[in-house]
Amino acid sequence: MLGWALTFLIIALIAAVLGFGGLAAGAATIAKVLFVVFLVLFLVSLVAGVRRPIG
């Protein structure tokens, strides 16, 4: 998921440099949403891993 967020971030940066404002804004929004989803899933898995007993 983090890889997809970085991909859309790179697409947004390239589109912004080339002057495609609408495309850049859309890709940046998608990158932000994917990054937030990644963070939420990461924190959930981190908490679930701490709660599980070892052994």
N, C-alpha and C positions, 0 to 999 in steps of 0.2 A: 504494500500500500504506500509505503514511503517512497518507493521507486516511482510509482505513478505520480505522486505529488511533485517530485523533483522533475519528472518529465514534463508535466504541464507548466511548471515554473519556467523551465528552459524555453518551452514553446512560447510562453507569454513574453519572456524577455526578448526573444528573437523577433516576435511579431511587433513588439513595441519599438524596437530599433528600426524595423522596416516601415513603420508608420501605420500599421494595421491596429488602430486603437480599439475597435470593437472586439476583434479577435483576441487581442492582448488582455482586455478586461475579462472576457469570458474564461480564458485559460487561467488567469490569475485567480479568479473566483473558484474554479474547479480545484486548483492546487490548494487553496486555503481550506476548502471543505474536506478534501482528502487528508490533509495534514491534521485537521482536528479529529477526524474519524480515526486516523492512525494513533493519535495520542490517547484517545478514549479507550481504544482496544488494547493499547499497550498497558495502560494503567489497570484495566480490568484483569488482564492476564497476569500482571505483576501481583495484584492483590490475591488472585486465585492461587498463584504459586506459593505465596506466603502462608495461606490458610491450609494448604495440603500438607499433611504430616510426611516427614521424610522417613523412608524405610518401610 
